[in-house]
Amino acid sequence: MNLAENAAAAATAEADGGDVSGFTAAEAARAALRAGVRLPTERHAAVAAVAHHLHTVLGLLRELDLGETPPADHTTEREPADAPR
């Protein structure tokens, strides 16, 4: 599928009303078109569902109040924290 086919598929999906809780199949097709990704028409709704899920999860993570929680320490027990890297 080329970019022109993606654009046509986006218009078709929009006309079909492929809505997945706020992120439509048409939006998935348009996003793929903007990114230059070949996205077959039959994948638009699935991509929209995954994008919506990710958006929902990330939204919940953004709402967490981490307060004074420090960043993770990326050292291991075998490696002292003051060891040169």
All heavy atoms as a GROMACS GRO file, in nm:
protein
  610
    1MET      N    1   0.085  -0.118   0.000
    1MET     CA    2   0.000   0.000   0.000
    1MET      C    3   0.089   0.123   0.000
    1MET      O    4   0.179   0.136   0.081
    1MET     CB    5  -0.089  -0.004   0.124
    1MET     CG    6  -0.172   0.120   0.143
    1MET     SD    7  -0.280   0.113   0.287
    1MET     CE    8  -0.416   0.025   0.218
    2ASN      N    9   0.064   0.216  -0.090
    2ASN     CA   10   0.144   0.338  -0.096
    2ASN      C   11   0.074   0.451  -0.021
    2ASN      O   12  -0.035   0.435   0.033
    2ASN     CB   13   0.176   0.376  -0.241
    2ASN     CG   14   0.052   0.407  -0.320
    2ASN    OD1   15  -0.048   0.453  -0.265
    2ASN    ND2   16   0.057   0.384  -0.450
    3LEU      N   17   0.137   0.568  -0.018
    3LEU     CA   18   0.081   0.679   0.059
    3LEU      C   19  -0.053   0.726   0.004
    3LEU      O   20  -0.142   0.763   0.080
    3LEU     CB   21   0.181   0.794   0.062
    3LEU     CG   22   0.312   0.765   0.136
    3LEU    CD1   23   0.403   0.886   0.133
    3LEU    CD2   24   0.286   0.723   0.279
    4ALA      N   25  -0.069   0.724  -0.127
    4ALA     CA   26  -0.197   0.763  -0.185
    4ALA      C   27  -0.308   0.667  -0.142
    4ALA      O   28  -0.420   0.709  -0.112
    4ALA     CB   29  -0.186   0.769  -0.337
    5GLU      N   30  -0.274   0.538  -0.137
    5GLU     CA   31  -0.373   0.440  -0.091
    5GLU      C   32  -0.407   0.461   0.056
    5GLU      O   33  -0.522   0.446   0.097
    5GLU     CB   34  -0.320   0.298  -0.114
    5GLU     CG   35  -0.314   0.259  -0.260
    5GLU     CD   36  -0.240   0.129  -0.282
    5GLU    OE1   37  -0.144   0.102  -0.208
    5GLU    OE2   38  -0.281   0.055  -0.371
    6ASN      N   39  -0.305   0.498   0.138
    6ASN     CA   40  -0.332   0.530   0.278
    6ASN      C   41  -0.429   0.648   0.289
    6ASN      O   42  -0.520   0.648   0.371
    6ASN     CB   43  -0.203   0.564   0.352
    6ASN     CG   44  -0.142   0.446   0.423
    6ASN    OD1   45  -0.189   0.334   0.411
    6ASN    ND2   46  -0.036   0.472   0.496
    7ALA      N   47  -0.407   0.750   0.208
    7ALA     CA   48  -0.495   0.867   0.211
    7ALA      C   49  -0.637   0.830   0.173
    7ALA      O   50  -0.733   0.873   0.236
    7ALA     CB   51  -0.440   0.976   0.119
    8ALA      N   52  -0.651   0.748   0.069
    8ALA     CA   53  -0.783   0.704   0.027
    8ALA      C   54  -0.848   0.618   0.136
    8ALA      O   55  -0.968   0.631   0.165
    8ALA     CB   56  -0.773   0.626  -0.102
    9ALA      N   57  -0.769   0.533   0.199
    9ALA     CA   58  -0.821   0.448   0.306
    9ALA      C   59  -0.865   0.532   0.426
    9ALA      O   60  -0.964   0.501   0.491
    9ALA     CB   61  -0.716   0.346   0.347
   10ALA      N   62  -0.792   0.638   0.453
   10ALA     CA   63  -0.830   0.726   0.564
   10ALA      C   64  -0.966   0.788   0.538
   10ALA      O   65  -1.051   0.796   0.627
   10ALA     CB   66  -0.725   0.836   0.584
   11ALA      N   67  -0.987   0.832   0.416
   11ALA     CA   68  -1.116   0.891   0.381
   11ALA      C   69  -1.227   0.787   0.391
   11ALA      O   70  -1.337   0.815   0.440
   11ALA     CB   71  -1.110   0.949   0.241
   12THR      N   72  -1.200   0.666   0.347
   12THR     CA   73  -1.299   0.558   0.354
   12THR      C   74  -1.332   0.523   0.498
   12THR      O   75  -1.448   0.508   0.536
   12THR     CB   76  -1.248   0.432   0.281
   12THR    OG1   77  -1.222   0.468   0.146
   12THR    CG2   78  -1.348   0.319   0.286
   13ALA      N   79  -1.228   0.510   0.580
   13ALA     CA   80  -1.249   0.476   0.722
   13ALA      C   81  -1.329   0.584   0.792
   13ALA      O   82  -1.416   0.556   0.875
   13ALA     CB   83  -1.114   0.456   0.791
   14GLU      N   84  -1.302   0.710   0.758
   14GLU     CA   85  -1.376   0.820   0.819
   14GLU      C   86  -1.523   0.814   0.779
   14GLU      O   87  -1.612   0.834   0.861
   14GLU     CB   88  -1.315   0.953   0.778
   14GLU     CG   89  -1.372   1.071   0.853
   14GLU     CD   90  -1.292   1.196   0.828
   14GLU    OE1   91  -1.172   1.196   0.853
   14GLU    OE2   92  -1.353   1.294   0.781
   15ALA      N   93  -1.547   0.783   0.654
   15ALA     CA   94  -1.685   0.773   0.605
   15ALA      C   95  -1.758   0.656   0.671
   15ALA      O   96  -1.878   0.664   0.698
   15ALA     CB   97  -1.685   0.756   0.454
   16ASP      N   98  -1.684   0.548   0.702
   16ASP     CA   99  -1.744   0.432   0.768
   16ASP      C  100  -1.765   0.452   0.916
   16ASP      O  101  -1.830   0.372   0.982
   16ASP     CB  102  -1.655   0.308   0.748
   16ASP     CG  103  -1.653   0.262   0.604
   16ASP    OD1  104  -1.741   0.305   0.526
   16ASP    OD2  105  -1.562   0.185   0.568
   17GLY      N  106  -1.706   0.560   0.971
   17GLY     CA  107  -1.723   0.588   1.113
   17GLY      C  108  -1.650   0.489   1.203
   17GLY      O  109  -1.701   0.452   1.307
   18GLY      N  110  -1.531   0.447   1.165
   18GLY     CA  111  -1.455   0.351   1.244
   18GLY      C  112  -1.401   0.411   1.371
   18GLY      O  113  -1.284   0.438   1.384
   19ASP      N  114  -1.486   0.431   1.470
   19ASP     CA  115  -1.448   0.495   1.596
   19ASP      C  116  -1.409   0.390   1.700
   19ASP      O  117  -1.475   0.291   1.718
   19ASP     CB  118  -1.565   0.577   1.649
   19ASP     CG  119  -1.529   0.655   1.773
   19ASP    OD1  120  -1.409   0.668   1.802
   19ASP    OD2  121  -1.621   0.703   1.841
   20VAL      N  122  -1.298   0.414   1.767
   20VAL     CA  123  -1.255   0.327   1.876
   20VAL      C  124  -1.232   0.416   1.997
   20VAL      O  125  -1.121   0.457   2.026
   20VAL     CB  126  -1.127   0.249   1.838
   20VAL    CG1  127  -1.085   0.157   1.951
   20VAL    CG2  128  -1.147   0.171   1.711
   21SER      N  129  -1.339   0.449   2.068
   21SER     CA  130  -1.333   0.527   2.192
   21SER      C  131  -1.243   0.649   2.182
   21SER      O  132  -1.149   0.664   2.258
   21SER     CB  133  -1.288   0.437   2.306
   21SER     OG  134  -1.377   0.331   2.322
   22GLY      N  135  -1.270   0.737   2.089
   22GLY     CA  136  -1.198   0.862   2.081
   22GLY      C  137  -1.085   0.864   1.979
   22GLY      O  138  -1.037   0.970   1.945
   23PHE      N  139  -1.037   0.752   1.934
   23PHE     CA  140  -0.934   0.748   1.830
   23PHE      C  141  -0.989   0.664   1.718
   23PHE      O  142  -1.014   0.545   1.734
   23PHE     CB  143  -0.805   0.687   1.886
   23PHE     CG  144  -0.686   0.710   1.796
   23PHE    CD1  145  -0.622   0.832   1.792
   23PHE    CD2  146  -0.638   0.609   1.716
   23PHE    CE1  147  -0.514   0.854   1.708
   23PHE    CE2  148  -0.530   0.629   1.632
   23PHE     CZ  149  -0.467   0.752   1.629
   24THR      N  150  -1.013   0.725   1.606
   24THR     CA  151  -1.081   0.656   1.497
   24THR      C  152  -0.983   0.585   1.403
   24THR      O  153  -0.864   0.615   1.401
   24THR     CB  154  -1.165   0.755   1.414
   24THR    OG1  155  -1.075   0.845   1.348
   24THR    CG2  156  -1.263   0.832   1.499
   25ALA      N  157  -1.039   0.493   1.327
   25ALA     CA  158  -0.959   0.425   1.225
   25ALA      C  159  -0.907   0.526   1.124
   25ALA      O  160  -0.794   0.513   1.074
   25ALA     CB  161  -1.043   0.319   1.156
   26ALA      N  162  -0.986   0.628   1.095
   26ALA     CA  163  -0.943   0.732   1.002
   26ALA      C  164  -0.823   0.808   1.058
   26ALA      O  165  -0.729   0.841   0.984
   26ALA     CB  166  -1.057   0.828   0.972
   27GLU      N  167  -0.823   0.835   1.188
   27GLU     CA  168  -0.709   0.903   1.251
   27GLU      C  169  -0.585   0.815   1.246
   27GLU      O  170  -0.474   0.864   1.226
   27GLU     CB  171  -0.743   0.942   1.394
   27GLU     CG  172  -0.843   1.055   1.401
   27GLU     CD  173  -0.897   1.078   1.540
   27GLU    OE1  174  -0.913   0.981   1.617
   27GLU    OE2  175  -0.924   1.196   1.572
   28ALA      N  176  -0.603   0.685   1.265
   28ALA     CA  177  -0.490   0.592   1.255
   28ALA      C  178  -0.433   0.595   1.114
   28ALA      O  179  -0.310   0.597   1.095
   28ALA     CB  180  -0.533   0.452   1.293
   29ALA      N  181  -0.520   0.596   1.015
   29ALA     CA  182  -0.476   0.601   0.876
   29ALA      C  183  -0.403   0.731   0.845
   29ALA      O  184  -0.298   0.732   0.780
   29ALA     CB  185  -0.595   0.583   0.782
   30ARG      N  186  -0.457   0.842   0.896
   30ARG     CA  187  -0.391   0.972   0.874
   30ARG      C  188  -0.255   0.977   0.943
   30ARG      O  189  -0.158   1.030   0.889
   30ARG     CB  190  -0.480   1.086   0.923
   30ARG     CG  191  -0.586   1.126   0.823
   30ARG     CD  192  -0.650   1.259   0.859
   30ARG     NE  193  -0.721   1.254   0.985
   30ARG     CZ  194  -0.844   1.208   1.001
   30ARG    NH1  195  -0.912   1.163   0.896
   30ARG    NH2  196  -0.902   1.208   1.118
   31ALA      N  197  -0.246   0.923   1.066
   31ALA     CA  198  -0.118   0.922   1.138
   31ALA      C  199  -0.015   0.839   1.062
   31ALA      O  200   0.102   0.879   1.051
   31ALA     CB  201  -0.138   0.868   1.279
   32ALA      N  202  -0.057   0.726   1.010
   32ALA     CA  203   0.034   0.642   0.931
   32ALA      C  204   0.078   0.716   0.806
   32ALA      O  205   0.196   0.712   0.768
   32ALA     CB  206  -0.033   0.511   0.895
   33LEU      N  207  -0.014   0.786   0.744
   33LEU     CA  208   0.017   0.863   0.623
   33LEU      C  209   0.120   0.971   0.654
   33LEU      O  210   0.219   0.985   0.583
   33LEU     CB  211  -0.112   0.925   0.568
   33LEU     CG  212  -0.099   1.013   0.445
   33LEU    CD1  213  -0.050   0.931   0.326
   33LEU    CD2  214  -0.233   1.077   0.413
   34ARG      N  215   0.099   1.044   0.764
   34ARG     CA  216   0.194   1.149   0.803
   34ARG      C  217   0.332   1.092   0.832
   34ARG      O  218   0.434   1.154   0.805
   34ARG     CB  219   0.144   1.225   0.926
   34ARG     CG  220   0.039   1.327   0.897
   34ARG     CD  221   0.017   1.419   1.017
   34ARG     NE  222  -0.011   1.349   1.139
   34ARG     CZ  223  -0.132   1.311   1.182
   34ARG    NH1  224  -0.238   1.337   1.108
   34ARG    NH2  225  -0.147   1.248   1.295
   35ALA      N  226   0.335   0.971   0.892
   35ALA     CA  227   0.463   0.908   0.929
   35ALA      C  228   0.528   0.836   0.811
   35ALA      O  229   0.641   0.790   0.823
   35ALA     CB  230   0.440   0.810   1.043
   36GLY      N  231   0.456   0.824   0.700
   36GLY     CA  232   0.510   0.754   0.585
   36GLY      C  233   0.510   0.603   0.602
   36GLY      O  234   0.588   0.533   0.541
   37VAL      N  235   0.420   0.553   0.687
   37VAL     CA  236   0.411   0.409   0.715
   37VAL      C  237   0.302   0.348   0.628
   37VAL      O  238   0.193   0.403   0.617
   37VAL     CB  239   0.378   0.385   0.864
   37VAL    CG1  240   0.356   0.238   0.892
   37VAL    CG2  241   0.487   0.441   0.952
   38ARG      N  242   0.333   0.234   0.569
   38ARG     CA  243   0.232   0.162   0.490
   38ARG      C  244   0.143   0.086   0.586
   38ARG      O  245   0.187  -0.004   0.656
   38ARG     CB  246   0.299   0.068   0.394
   38ARG     CG  247   0.379   0.141   0.289
   38ARG     CD  248   0.450   0.046   0.198
   38ARG     NE  249   0.531   0.125   0.106
   38ARG     CZ  250   0.564   0.083  -0.012
   38ARG    NH1  251   0.528  -0.035  -0.056
   38ARG    NH2  252   0.637   0.160  -0.090
   39LEU      N  253   0.017   0.124   0.589
   39LEU     CA  254  -0.078   0.061   0.681
   39LEU      C  255  -0.197   0.009   0.602
   39LEU      O  256  -0.278   0.087   0.552
   39LEU     CB  257  -0.125   0.164   0.786
   39LEU     CG  258  -0.218   0.113   0.894
   39LEU    CD1  259  -0.150   0.006   0.978
   39LEU    CD2  260  -0.261   0.229   0.984
   40PRO      N  261  -0.209  -0.123   0.591
   40PRO     CA  262  -0.322  -0.180   0.516
   40PRO      C  263  -0.455  -0.140   0.581
   40PRO      O  264  -0.465  -0.126   0.702
   40PRO     CB  265  -0.300  -0.331   0.526
   40PRO     CG  266  -0.158  -0.349   0.564
   40PRO     CD  267  -0.119  -0.227   0.642
   41THR      N  268  -0.555  -0.123   0.498
   41THR     CA  269  -0.686  -0.079   0.544
   41THR      C  270  -0.741  -0.167   0.656
   41THR      O  271  -0.798  -0.116   0.752
   41THR     CB  272  -0.785  -0.079   0.425
   41THR    OG1  273  -0.730   0.004   0.323
   41THR    CG2  274  -0.920  -0.026   0.465
   42GLU      N  275  -0.721  -0.297   0.646
   42GLU     CA  276  -0.778  -0.387   0.747
   42GLU      C  277  -0.710  -0.371   0.884
   42GLU      O  278  -0.759  -0.422   0.984
   42GLU     CB  279  -0.772  -0.533   0.701
   42GLU     CG  280  -0.633  -0.587   0.678
   42GLU     CD  281  -0.580  -0.565   0.538
   42GLU    OE1  282  -0.643  -0.495   0.457
   42GLU    OE2  283  -0.471  -0.618   0.509
   43ARG      N  284  -0.599  -0.299   0.892
   43ARG     CA  285  -0.528  -0.278   1.019
   43ARG      C  286  -0.566  -0.147   1.088
   43ARG      O  287  -0.529  -0.126   1.203
   43ARG     CB  288  -0.377  -0.281   0.996
   43ARG     CG  289  -0.323  -0.408   0.936
   43ARG     CD  290  -0.328  -0.526   1.030
   43ARG     NE  291  -0.245  -0.496   1.146
   43ARG     CZ  292  -0.267  -0.544   1.268
   43ARG    NH1  293  -0.366  -0.623   1.291
   43ARG    NH2  294  -0.189  -0.512   1.368
   44HIS      N  295  -0.637  -0.058   1.020
   44HIS     CA  296  -0.668   0.074   1.076
   44HIS      C  297  -0.739   0.065   1.210
   44HIS      O  298  -0.700   0.132   1.306
   44HIS     CB  299  -0.754   0.156   0.979
   44HIS     CG  300  -0.680   0.195   0.855
   44HIS    ND1  301  -0.741   0.263   0.752
   44HIS    CD2  302  -0.552   0.176   0.815
   44HIS    CE1  303  -0.654   0.284   0.656
   44HIS    NE2  304  -0.538   0.231   0.692
   45ALA      N  305  -0.842  -0.017   1.220
   45ALA     CA  306  -0.917  -0.026   1.346
   45ALA      C  307  -0.831  -0.084   1.457
   45ALA      O  308  -0.836  -0.038   1.572
   45ALA     CB  309  -1.043  -0.109   1.327
   46ALA      N  310  -0.749  -0.183   1.428
   46ALA     CA  311  -0.662  -0.244   1.530
   46ALA      C  312  -0.558  -0.144   1.579
   46ALA      O  313  -0.532  -0.133   1.700
   46ALA     CB  314  -0.595  -0.368   1.474
   47VAL      N  315  -0.500  -0.068   1.487
   47VAL     CA  316  -0.402   0.033   1.526
   47VAL      C  317  -0.469   0.141   1.609
   47VAL      O  318  -0.414   0.187   1.709
   47VAL     CB  319  -0.334   0.092   1.400
   47VAL    CG1  320  -0.250   0.214   1.435
   47VAL    CG2  321  -0.248  -0.014   1.332
   48ALA      N  322  -0.589   0.179   1.573
   48ALA     CA  323  -0.663   0.278   1.652
   48ALA      C  324  -0.690   0.227   1.792
   48ALA      O  325  -0.677   0.302   1.890
   48ALA     CB  326  -0.794   0.314   1.582
   49ALA      N  327  -0.725   0.100   1.806
   49ALA     CA  328  -0.751   0.043   1.938
   49ALA      C  329  -0.625   0.042   2.024
   49ALA      O  330  -0.630   0.076   2.143
   49ALA     CB  331  -0.806  -0.099   1.923
   50VAL      N  332  -0.512   0.005   1.966
   50VAL     CA  333  -0.386   0.004   2.041
   50VAL      C  334  -0.346   0.145   2.080
   50VAL      O  335  -0.305   0.170   2.194
   50VAL     CB  336  -0.275  -0.065   1.958
   50VAL    CG1  337  -0.139  -0.047   2.024
   50VAL    CG2  338  -0.306  -0.213   1.942
   51ALA      N  339  -0.360   0.239   1.988
   51ALA     CA  340  -0.325   0.378   2.018
   51ALA      C  341  -0.413   0.432   2.130
   51ALA      O  342  -0.365   0.501   2.220
   51ALA     CB  343  -0.340   0.464   1.893
   52HIS      N  344  -0.541   0.399   2.127
   52HIS     CA  345  -0.631   0.443   2.234
   52HIS      C  346  -0.589   0.382   2.368
   52HIS      O  347  -0.587   0.450   2.470
   52HIS     CB  348  -0.775   0.406   2.202
   52HIS     CG  349  -0.868   0.434   2.315
   52HIS    ND1  350  -0.899   0.562   2.355
   52HIS    CD2  351  -0.933   0.352   2.401
   52HIS    CE1  352  -0.979   0.556   2.460
   52HIS    NE2  353  -1.000   0.430   2.489
   53HIS      N  354  -0.556   0.254   2.367
   53HIS     CA  355  -0.513   0.188   2.490
   53HIS      C  356  -0.386   0.255   2.547
   53HIS      O  357  -0.379   0.284   2.667
   53HIS     CB  358  -0.487   0.039   2.464
   53HIS     CG  359  -0.437  -0.034   2.584
   53HIS    ND1  360  -0.518  -0.066   2.690
   53HIS    CD2  361  -0.314  -0.079   2.614
   53HIS    CE1  362  -0.446  -0.129   2.782
   53HIS    NE2  363  -0.322  -0.138   2.738
   54LEU      N  364  -0.288   0.279   2.461
   54LEU     CA  365  -0.166   0.345   2.506
   54LEU      C  366  -0.194   0.484   2.561
   54LEU      O  367  -0.140   0.524   2.665
   54LEU     CB  368  -0.065   0.353   2.391
   54LEU     CG  369  -0.004   0.221   2.347
   54LEU    CD1  370   0.077   0.239   2.220
   54LEU    CD2  371   0.080   0.160   2.457
   55HIS      N  372  -0.280   0.557   2.493
   55HIS     CA  373  -0.317   0.691   2.538
   55HIS      C  374  -0.382   0.686   2.677
   55HIS      O  375  -0.353   0.767   2.764
   55HIS     CB  376  -0.410   0.756   2.436
   55HIS     CG  377  -0.455   0.892   2.474
   55HIS    ND1  378  -0.371   1.002   2.468
   55HIS    CD2  379  -0.574   0.938   2.520
   55HIS    CE1  380  -0.437   1.108   2.510
   55HIS    NE2  381  -0.560   1.072   2.541
   56THR      N  382  -0.469   0.587   2.697
   56THR     CA  383  -0.538   0.570   2.825
   56THR      C  384  -0.438   0.536   2.936
   56THR      O  385  -0.440   0.596   3.044
   56THR     CB  386  -0.645   0.460   2.815
   56THR    OG1  387  -0.738   0.498   2.714
   56THR    CG2  388  -0.717   0.440   2.945
   57VAL      N  389  -0.350   0.441   2.911
   57VAL     CA  390  -0.251   0.400   3.012
   57VAL      C  391  -0.157   0.515   3.045
   57VAL      O  392  -0.130   0.543   3.162
   57VAL     CB  393  -0.173   0.275   2.964
   57VAL    CG1  394  -0.055   0.247   3.056
   57VAL    CG2  395  -0.265   0.155   2.958
   58LEU      N  396  -0.107   0.583   2.943
   58LEU     CA  397  -0.016   0.694   2.969
   58LEU      C  398  -0.085   0.807   3.044
   58LEU      O  399  -0.024   0.873   3.128
   58LEU     CB  400   0.045   0.745   2.838
   58LEU     CG  401   0.142   0.647   2.772
   58LEU    CD1  402   0.186   0.700   2.635
   58LEU    CD2  403   0.262   0.620   2.860
   59GLY      N  404  -0.212   0.830   3.014
   59GLY     CA  405  -0.288   0.931   3.087
   59GLY      C  406  -0.297   0.898   3.236
   59GLY      O  407  -0.281   0.985   3.322
   60LEU      N  408  -0.320   0.771   3.267
   60LEU     CA  409  -0.325   0.728   3.407
   60LEU      C  410  -0.189   0.743   3.474
   60LEU      O  411  -0.180   0.785   3.590
   60LEU     CB  412  -0.373   0.583   3.416
   60LEU     CG  413  -0.518   0.559   3.376
   60LEU    CD1  414  -0.548   0.410   3.370
   60LEU    CD2  415  -0.612   0.628   3.474
   61LEU      N  416  -0.083   0.710   3.404
   61LEU     CA  417   0.051   0.724   3.461
   61LEU      C  418   0.085   0.870   3.488
   61LEU      O  419   0.149   0.902   3.589
   61LEU     CB  420   0.155   0.662   3.369
   61LEU     CG  421   0.152   0.510   3.358
   61LEU    CD1  422   0.250   0.462   3.251
   61LEU    CD2  423   0.182   0.445   3.492
   62ARG      N  424   0.040   0.958   3.401
   62ARG     CA  425   0.067   1.101   3.421
   62ARG      C  426  -0.005   1.155   3.545
   62ARG      O  427   0.039   1.254   3.604
   62ARG     CB  428   0.024   1.180   3.298
   62ARG     CG  429   0.118   1.166   3.182
   62ARG     CD  430   0.080   1.259   3.068
   62ARG     NE  431   0.160   1.229   2.952
   62ARG     CZ  432   0.115   1.173   2.841
   62ARG    NH1  433  -0.012   1.143   2.829
   62ARG    NH2  434   0.196   1.147   2.742
   63GLU      N  435  -0.115   1.092   3.582
   63GLU     CA  436  -0.192   1.139   3.698
   63GLU      C  437  -0.132   1.095   3.831
   63GLU      O  438  -0.171   1.146   3.935
   63GLU     CB  439  -0.336   1.087   3.688
   63GLU     CG  440  -0.414   1.149   3.575
   63GLU     CD  441  -0.552   1.088   3.561
   63GLU    OE1  442  -0.594   1.012   3.650
   63GLU    OE2  443  -0.619   1.120   3.462
   64LEU      N  444  -0.038   1.001   3.830
   64LEU     CA  445   0.021   0.953   3.954
   64LEU      C  446   0.098   1.064   4.023
   64LEU      O  447   0.176   1.135   3.962
   64LEU     CB  448   0.115   0.835   3.927
   64LEU     CG  449   0.052   0.706   3.880
   64LEU    CD1  450   0.162   0.604   3.851
   64LEU    CD2  451  -0.044   0.652   3.984
   65ASP      N  452   0.075   1.077   4.153
   65ASP     CA  453   0.149   1.175   4.232
   65ASP      C  454   0.270   1.104   4.292
   65ASP      O  455   0.258   1.030   4.389
   65ASP     CB  456   0.060   1.232   4.342
   65ASP     CG  457   0.132   1.336   4.426
   65ASP    OD1  458   0.238   1.384   4.383
   65ASP    OD2  459   0.082   1.367   4.536
   66LEU      N  460   0.384   1.126   4.232
   66LEU     CA  461   0.505   1.060   4.280
   66LEU      C  462   0.576   1.141   4.387
   66LEU      O  463   0.674   1.094   4.446
   66LEU     CB  464   0.599   1.031   4.162
   66LEU     CG  465   0.539   0.940   4.054
   66LEU    CD1  466   0.635   0.925   3.938
   66LEU    CD2  467   0.501   0.806   4.112
   67GLY      N  468   0.526   1.260   4.412
   67GLY     CA  469   0.578   1.343   4.520
   67GLY      C  470   0.729   1.355   4.516
   67GLY      O  471   0.787   1.401   4.420
   68GLU      N  472   0.790   1.310   4.624
   68GLU     CA  473   0.935   1.321   4.640
   68GLU      C  474   1.007   1.193   4.597
   68GLU      O  475   1.120   1.169   4.637
   68GLU     CB  476   0.969   1.354   4.785
   68GLU     CG  477   0.912   1.486   4.833
   68GLU     CD  478   0.973   1.605   4.758
   68GLU    OE1  479   1.095   1.605   4.736
   68GLU    OE2  480   0.897   1.696   4.722
   69THR      N  481   0.944   1.110   4.518
   69THR     CA  482   1.005   0.985   4.475
   69THR      C  483   1.127   1.015   4.388
   69THR      O  484   1.116   1.082   4.286
   69THR     CB  485   0.905   0.900   4.394
   69THR    OG1  486   0.788   0.881   4.472
   69THR    CG2  487   0.965   0.766   4.356
   70PRO      N  488   1.246   0.965   4.429
   70PRO     CA  489   1.366   0.992   4.350
   70PRO      C  490   1.368   0.905   4.225
   70PRO      O  491   1.302   0.802   4.219
   70PRO     CB  492   1.480   0.954   4.444
   70PRO     CG  493   1.420   0.852   4.535
   70PRO     CD  494   1.274   0.889   4.549
   71PRO      N  495   1.446   0.944   4.125
   71PRO     CA  496   1.459   0.861   4.006
   71PRO      C  497   1.522   0.727   4.042
   71PRO      O  498   1.591   0.714   4.143
   71PRO     CB  499   1.552   0.941   3.915
   71PRO     CG  500   1.571   1.073   3.979
   71PRO     CD  501   1.522   1.067   4.118
   72ALA      N  502   1.501   0.630   3.959
   72ALA     CA  503   1.558   0.497   3.982
   72ALA      C  504   1.710   0.503   3.974
   72ALA      O  505   1.767   0.579   3.896
   72ALA     CB  506   1.506   0.399   3.879
   73ASP      N  507   1.774   0.423   4.059
   73ASP     CA  508   1.919   0.412   4.057
   73ASP      C  509   1.954   0.296   3.966
   73ASP      O  510   1.908   0.185   3.985
   73ASP     CB  511   1.970   0.386   4.199
   73ASP     CG  512   2.120   0.384   4.207
   73ASP    OD1  513   2.186   0.416   4.106
   73ASP    OD2  514   2.172   0.350   4.315
   74HIS      N  515   2.036   0.319   3.868
   74HIS     CA  516   2.064   0.217   3.767
   74HIS      C  517   2.189   0.135   3.797
   74HIS      O  518   2.250   0.081   3.708
   74HIS     CB  519   2.076   0.282   3.629
   74HIS     CG  520   1.948   0.342   3.585
   74HIS    ND1  521   1.840   0.267   3.547
   74HIS    CD2  522   1.909   0.470   3.577
   74HIS    CE1  523   1.740   0.345   3.516
   74HIS    NE2  524   1.778   0.470   3.533
   75THR      N  525   2.228   0.128   3.923
   75THR     CA  526   2.343   0.045   3.957
   75THR      C  527   2.294  -0.092   3.999
   75THR      O  528   2.177  -0.112   4.032
   75THR     CB  529   2.424   0.108   4.071
   75THR    OG1  530   2.340   0.121   4.186
   75THR    CG2  531   2.478   0.244   4.030
   76THR      N  532   2.383  -0.187   4.000
   76THR     CA  533   2.350  -0.322   4.048
   76THR      C  534   2.422  -0.345   4.180
   76THR      O  535   2.511  -0.270   4.218
   76THR     CB  536   2.393  -0.429   3.945
   76THR    OG1  537   2.535  -0.426   3.935
   76THR    CG2  538   2.330  -0.406   3.810
   77GLU      N  539   2.386  -0.452   4.249
   77GLU     CA  540   2.451  -0.481   4.377
   77GLU      C  541   2.598  -0.515   4.358
   77GLU      O  542   2.679  -0.496   4.447
   77GLU     CB  543   2.378  -0.595   4.446
   77GLU     CG  544   2.242  -0.552   4.496
   77GLU     CD  545   2.174  -0.659   4.577
   77GLU    OE1  546   2.244  -0.740   4.642
   77GLU    OE2  547   2.052  -0.661   4.576
   78ARG      N  548   2.634  -0.569   4.242
   78ARG     CA  549   2.773  -0.604   4.216
   78ARG      C  550   2.857  -0.481   4.181
   78ARG      O  551   2.977  -0.484   4.182
   78ARG     CB  552   2.782  -0.704   4.102
   78ARG     CG  553   2.724  -0.839   4.139
   78ARG     CD  554   2.716  -0.925   4.019
   78ARG     NE  555   2.614  -0.862   3.934
   78ARG     CZ  556   2.585  -0.896   3.811
   78ARG    NH1  557   2.652  -0.989   3.753
   78ARG    NH2  558   2.490  -0.836   3.744
   79GLU      N  559   2.793  -0.372   4.149
   79GLU     CA  560   2.863  -0.252   4.106
   79GLU      C  561   2.842  -0.143   4.210
   79GLU      O  562   2.731  -0.096   4.229
   79GLU     CB  563   2.805  -0.209   3.971
   79GLU     CG  564   2.861  -0.081   3.917
   79GLU     CD  565   2.788  -0.042   3.789
   79GLU    OE1  566   2.753  -0.129   3.709
   79GLU    OE2  567   2.766   0.079   3.771
   80PRO      N  568   2.947  -0.099   4.278
   80PRO     CA  569   2.929   0.009   4.378
   80PRO      C  570   2.880   0.136   4.310
   80PRO      O  571   2.913   0.164   4.195
   80PRO     CB  572   3.069   0.028   4.435
   80PRO     CG  573   3.151  -0.085   4.387
   80PRO     CD  574   3.082  -0.147   4.270
   81ALA      N  575   2.800   0.211   4.383
   81ALA     CA  576   2.741   0.332   4.328
   81ALA      C  577   2.845   0.434   4.287
   81ALA      O  578   2.825   0.514   4.196
   81ALA     CB  579   2.645   0.394   4.428
   82ASP      N  580   2.964   0.433   4.354
   82ASP     CA  581   3.067   0.531   4.321
   82ASP      C  582   3.171   0.480   4.221
   82ASP      O  583   3.271   0.545   4.195
   82ASP     CB  584   3.136   0.580   4.449
   82ASP     CG  585   3.204   0.465   4.524
   82ASP    OD1  586   3.178   0.348   4.491
   82ASP    OD2  587   3.281   0.494   4.617
   83ALA      N  588   3.146   0.365   4.162
   83ALA     CA  589   3.238   0.309   4.063
   83ALA      C  590   3.237   0.396   3.937
   83ALA      O  591   3.131   0.442   3.894
   83ALA     CB  592   3.201   0.166   4.028
   84PRO      N  593   3.355   0.418   3.878
   84PRO     CA  594   3.358   0.497   3.753
   84PRO      C  595   3.286   0.421   3.641
   84PRO      O  596   3.289   0.300   3.635
   84PRO     CB  597   3.507   0.512   3.722
   84PRO     CG  598   3.577   0.410   3.805
   84PRO     CD  599   3.486   0.374   3.919
   85ARG      N  600   3.227   0.499   3.555
   85ARG     CA  601   3.150   0.438   3.444
   85ARG      C  602   3.216   0.468   3.314
   85ARG      O  603   3.267   0.562   3.280
   85ARG     CB  604   3.007   0.491   3.442
   85ARG     CG  605   2.935   0.445   3.564
   85ARG     CD  606   2.792   0.495   3.560
   85ARG     NE  607   2.731   0.462   3.688
   85ARG     CZ  608   2.608   0.433   3.704
   85ARG    NH1  609   2.526   0.431   3.602
   85ARG    NH2  610   2.559   0.405   3.820
   0.00000   0.00000   0.00000
